[in-house]
Amino acid sequence: MKKLFLFIGVLSMSFLNAQDITDALRYSQQNILGTARFKGMSGAFGALGGDVSSIQINPAGSAVFLNSYGSLTLSSSRITNEANYFNGFASENSTNINFNQLGTILVYNNYDDNSTGVNRLSLGLTYEQTADNADQLIAFGRSTNSIDNFFLEEAQGVPLDLITRRTGESIDDLYGFLGETQGVGVQQAFLGHEAFVIEADDPNNPDNTVYSSNIASGFFDQEYIYESTGLNGKFTINGGAQINQDFYIGLNLNSHFINYDRVTEFFEGNNNTGSNVNEVLFTNRLSTTGAGFSLQIGGIAKVSEILRLGASYESPTWYYIEEETVQRLETVSDADGRAIVDPDVINIFPEYKLRTPASYTGSAAILFGQEGLISIDYSYKDYASIDVSSDEGVNFSNLNSDIDNLLQGASTIRIGSEWRNGNWSFRGGFSFEESPYKNDLILGDKNGFSFGLGYNFGQFRFDFAYDYTEQQREEQFFPNSGFTNFAVVDTYRDNYTFTLGMNF
């Protein structure tokens, strides 16, 4: 068990695989897992309401309910990651069970049809899962670029005396001291030097600041394993009202949470002539927790018997986030044997603040009496407005500059339809989400479709949905480092969603 806890106080550089642009973007995106009816129509509910998850798109949707209602949703998801890395191809599947949502909408009706003003009031209390962080990925291939570049870049300019253990000083002691006084980058230099990946050009000079690799150039067989767990979600208090029969308004107060854990292992092997190190295994663990707040407002208008229009705004989410990391480096030399550097230290980073982008949604729906409907939502987020800051004196200017230079505003379109035959309902939908990156090779557009059905038993209703999405991305093994290798990953996600609803 890790028994030493370390507070990193000097952090002018990026954290290793933490607080980079990828993570800032991950926590800024929401994917409402939602009810089966919501998923069956690809989430196109901004002008409709009448579904518990619909209030996450437009808070006014709670006032569309004619009576009080509650729902519970479970789903099964399967993720397939196909990774191409130089000459290697790997496919990894993982399955996860999710508790998507639980919620109720309480409705008070004013049954005077001739009344003006407020005709209906609604109160919603809901939980929604906004991200499933469970994922697995394997990539392997042969490269001419070694991981030694990662440690070399961090070590250049660092005095040898600083990363050399004194007599009686343990690995834990020096690794912890460097984190407290010098920062993460010098910790990486120490790991590389202690495991013999790199060595000083002048090993007898304590002031040496130039380093070379003990790994000879040539070909390197490499494997990268990624596994993450956890989920993000939010609790919502909603209030809504129907006004003058044809207008609906609503407000959400949202409390968000983040729970994300990731383990990566990078292995490299070589038989290159003159190489003093033939195998490297580098393991990193990241644990992230966070809490945040946002609000939403929205409205729906009955323009005519067949046309409804909706508009909503979601504020930025203001998060406070904490992160911890653990590292381990192991090397093997065919001539000298094995070296293991496993600091018994948990790096605990200062709490930082993340402000996500605001979201704007416009919606329209065409209703064909009780027989069916067609609905469309358009949403926009400016991901370049993401901001990372700290009350602890940590400088995030480089990260915020990267966000501004690399990210852009992105549009999302959702189209859904529902048709009824007796007690049966049949649904389908399509979704398109534009890449938040200016260079969509880093992260491509996301495309998806869905279909579903439901049966109304009267007091109870049961719904089922299937939805599918696909997206391509570059998986960078060690972002913002001297080792720039990445795999091209195609991700395919299947979800099967089941909802039980009850009128009361």
N, C-alpha and C positions, 0 to 999 in steps of 0.2 A: 504493500500500500504506500502511495506517495505520502510522505509525512512532513515535507518541508513546503511552506507556502511563501511565495515571493511576490511582492508588489513591485511592478516595473515602474520606475519613476522617471527614467530618461528615455523618451520615446519620440524622437524627432523623425524617425524613419518608419516605414510601413511595418506592421507586424507580420510575422511569418504566417501566410495563409489566413490572416485575420484582418478585418477592417480594410479590405481592399474593395475595389469597385464591384467585384462580383457579389460579395456579401452585402454591400450597401444596396445593390439592385435587388437581391433576393428578398430582403426584408421590406422593400418598397413595393413589391408586387403582391396582389391578392388574387387568389383563385377560389371563389366561393364554391365549396363542394356542394352544398345545398341539397334541397329535397329532390326526389325523383322527378316530380313535375317540372321543377326549375331546370334540372339537368336535361330532361328530355327535350326541352325547347331551347337548349344551349344558353340559358340564362337571359333570354330576351323578354324581360318583364317590366321594363321601365315605365311603360304606359298602361300596364295591366293591373298589377297588384293581385290581391286575392290568394297569395301564396306566402307562407311564412318567410321563405328565403327571398322573396321579391323585395322586401323592405331593405335588403342590403344594396339593391340597385337604386330604388326610389323609396324613401321613408313614407311617402304618401300612400303606398300600396296597402298599408294596414287598414286604412279607412274604407277600402273597397270591400272588405269582408262584410257580409250581411249579418253574420252571427259570430259568436266566439268560437275559436278553433285552435287546435294544437296538433303538433306533428313531431314524430321521431324518425330519424333517418340513419341507416347504416349502409355501408358500401364496401365493395371489394375492388381493389385496384391492382393492376398488373403493369409493371414498367419494364420495357425492353430497351436496353442501351446497346447499340451496335457501334463499336469503336474501331476506327481505322488509324493506325499509327505506323507510318513507313510501310514495311512489308507485312505487317501483322493485322489480322482482323479478329475481333472477339465480340461475342454476343452474350450479354448477361441479363437474366430475368429475375425479377423479385415481385412478390405478392404481399399486399398489406390489407388489413381490415381497418376501416375507419368509422368512427362515430361522427357522422357529418354534422348533424344539427339536432337541436332540441329547442322547441319554442312554443309559445302560445300568444295568441292575439285575443284580447278581451274587448268586446264591443258593447257600447251602449247606444241604442237607437232611439231617436225621437220619431214616433210613428205618425205624427201629424203631417200628412202629405202637403198641406197648404202652408206649412211653416216656412219662414225664411231664416237665414242665418245658419247656425250649426244644426245639421240634421243627424249627425252621427259622430261619436267620439270613440277612439280606439287607443288601447294601451298594449304594447308588445314587450315581451321579455324573452330574449332568445340567446342561444349559443350557436355560433357558426364556426366550423373549421375552415380556415382560410388558406392553409397550405399543408400538404403532406410531405414532410421532409425525408421520409424513408426512401433511400435510393442506393443502388449498387452499380459499380462500373469496374471493368477490367480492360486494360489496354496493354498490348505488348508489341514489340517490334525491334528492329535493328537500326541503330542510329550511329552517326559519326560524332555526335555531340555528347560529352560526358557530364554527369552531375557534378564533377569537380569544379565546373564553372560557377556553380551556386556558391560553394565555399570560398573559392578564390576571390570572387567579387566582394564578398563580405570581409575578407581578411586583409586585402590590400590597404595599406596605410595604418594598420593596427600594430602597435609595438609588440614584439615577440614576448617581452617580459610580462605584458598584461595577460596573455593567454597561456602562460606557463605556470603549472602548479608548483608551489613551494613545498619544501620538505614537510611531510605530515598533512598537507592540504588535500582534501578529498575532491573528487569530481563534483560532488554536490555543492561543496563549499564555494569553489571557484565559479561554477555555472551560476549559482545563486548570486554571488557578489557581482558578477558581470551584468546580470539582469538588473540588479538594483542600482548600479552606478553607471553603466555604459549603454544598456539597451539591448534589444534583440539581435541586432546585426553582429555585435561582438560575441554574443553567445554562439552564433552560427560559426564564426571564425574559430572559436574554442573547440566546438564539436569536431570540425574538420581537421584541426591540428591534432587534437587528442586521439582521433581515430586514424591518423596517418594518411588521410586523403590528401592533405597539403603539408608542405614543410617550408621552413624559412630558408631563403637563399643564403643567409649567413647565420647558421644555427648557434654560433658562439657569441653573437652580438645581441644583447637584450634589447637594443634599440632598433633592431631589424624591423622593417615595415613592408618588405617585398617577399612574396610567397610564390612557390611553384607547386605543380601537381605531382603526386606520386603515381598517377595513372597515365600511362603512355597513350598517345593518340592511336586511332585505329577504329575498329568497329566495336559497338557495345550492344549487347542483348539486354533489353530493358523491359520491365513490367511495372505497371502502375495499378494499384488497387484502391478503390474509393468506396467507402460505405458510410452512409449517414442515416440518422434516425431522428425522431422528434416530430413536432407539429406546431403550427401557428394557428391562433384562433382569436375570436373576439366575443365579448358579451355585450349585448345591446339592450338599451332601454329606449323604446319607441313610443312616440305619441303622434296621433293622427286625427284628422277631422274631415268630415264631408260638409261642404258649405253650399247652400242654395242648390242642392241636388246634383249639380254638375261639376263641382270643383272639389278636389281633394288636396290636402296639405299634410306634411309630416316632418318630424324631426327625430333623428337618432343621436344618442350619446353612446359612444363605443369605447370599451375598455379592451385593449389588445394585449396579447402575450406572445412571446417567442420562446421556443424550446428547440434547439438545434445542436446536434452532436455529430461530429465527423471524424473519421479515422482514415488516414491515407498511408499507404506503404509503397515506397519506390525501391525497386531492386534493379541493380545493374551488375552485369558480369562481363568479363573480357579475358581474352587470351593473348593480348597484344604484347609483342616483344618489348622488353624493357619496362613493363608495368610492374611496380612494386605492390600495388593493390589490385586484386582481381575480382573482388565482389564488394558491393556496397548495398546495405539495406537501411533505408532512412524512414523512420516512422514518426508521424505527427498526429496528435489528437487535439481537437478543438471542441470546446463546450461553450455554447452561447445561450444566455437567457436574457429576456428583455420584457419590458412592460411599456405600454403607450396609451395615448388617448386621441380620439378624433371625433368629429361630429359630421352629420349629414343633414341636409334639408332638401325637400323636393315637393313637387306638385304635379297633379294630373288633372287634365281638363277633358270633359265630354264635349267635344266640338259638335258632334251630331250623333245620331243613333248608331252610326257605323264607325265613326272616327274618334279615337282618343289620342291625345298628345301628352307627353310627360317631359319633365326636365328635373335634374337633380345635381347637387354639388356635394362632393365629399372633401372635407378639409384635409390638409396634410395630417399624417399621424406623427405625433411627437413621442419618440421612443427614448427610453433610457436603457442602455444595453451593457451587459457585463460579459467578459470572455476570459476563458482559462485555456492554457495549452500545456501539453506534455510532449517531450521529444525523446527519441532514442536513435542512436546511430551505431551500426555494426559494420565492420569491414573484415575481409579475409584476404590474406596474402598467401599465395602458394608457397612462398619461401619462409615467411615469418609467423604464420598462424593467424589467429582471430583476435580482433580488438573490439571490445564492447564499451560504448559510452552511454550509460543509462542514468542520467541525473535523477535522483529521487526528489524532484522538485516540481511543483505545480506553479506555472507562471500565471499570476492573477493580475490582469490588466486594469487600469483605471476605468471606471464607468464613463461611457461616452454617450453623446446625444446624436440621434439620427432623425432628421426631418424628411419625410417622404413627400412625393409630389401630391398636389391636389388633383382631383378627378372631376371632369365635367361630362354629363351624360344627357343626350337628347333622345327621345323615344317617340315612336308612333305605332299605333295598332289599328287594324281594321277588323271589325267584328261583324260576323254574318249571323246575327240573331243568336240563338242557342246552339246553332250547328257547328260553328267553328270560328277561328280567328287567325290572323297573320300579324306578327309583331316584329319590330326592328329596333335595335338600340345602337347608338353610336356614342363611344366614349373617347376622351382625350386626356392624356397625362404628359406633362413635360418632365421627363426623367432627368434632364439637365439641371433641374431645380433642386435635386437631392442635396442635402447639406449635412455634413458630419462636423461635430464640434465637441468641446469638452469644457467642463468646469474645473478640471484638474491640471490645466496648463499644457495639455498635449496639443501639438501643432498638427493639424490635418490639412494644411494649405495645399500640399502636393496631391492628396487624395481628392480634395474638392476641385482642384484644377483638372485632374484626370476626368472627373465626372462631367465637368463643363465641356471639355474638349471631345470626349468620346460618346456621350449620350445625347439623346435628342427627344423631341416630343413624339409620342406614339399614339396611333389610333387603334381602337378595337371596334369591330362590328359583330353584332350577334343578331341572327335572324331565326325566328321560331314560329311554329304553327301547331295548332291543336284542333282536332275535329272530333265531334261526339256522335255516337250512335247508341241511343238508349242510355244505359248506365256505363257504357264503355267510352273511354277517351283514347285517342291515338295522336301521338306527338312526334315532331321531328324538328331538327334545327341545324344550323351551320354557324361557325364562329371563325373569325380571323383576327389575330392580334399582331400588330406591326412590331418589328424589332425595336427595342429601346436604344440600340447602338446605331451610330451613323454608319459603321461598317457592319453590315449584316452577316459577314462571314464569322464574326465573333459569336453572335447569337442571331439565328435566323428568325423569320416570321413563324408564328405558331398557327397552324390550321387544324380545324376539328369539325366533327359532325356528331349528331346525336339522334336517337329515336327512343320512344317509350310508349307506355300505355298505362291506363289506370281503370279501376272499377269502383263505382260509387255504390256502397251498400246502404246509404241513407245516413245514419249517424256516423259510420266509419267509411274510410276511403283508403284503398291500397294502390300504390303507384310503383312502377318499375321504369328504369331508364338505363340505356347503354350510351356511353359517350366515348369518343376516341379523339386523341390529339397527337400531332407529330411536330417535331422541331429539331433543328440541327444547331450544334454549337461547337466551339473550340474549347476543350477542357485543358486549361493550362495547369501543368503539374505544380509549378512554383511561381505564381504571379509576381511581377515586379522584382525579378531576380536575374542573375547572370545566366541561369539555365532556362532557356526560352522554349523548350520543347513542349508540344501539345498534341493531343489526339483530336480528331474530328469525330464527333459523336452524334449519331441520329437516335433520338429518343421517341419511343412510341408508347403511349399510355392508354390503357383500356380501363374503364370504370363501369361497374355494375352497381346500381343504386336502388335501394328499397326504402319506401316511406309508408308509414302507417299514420293516418290522420284521423282526427275525431272532431265532430261538431258538438258543441255543448252550450 
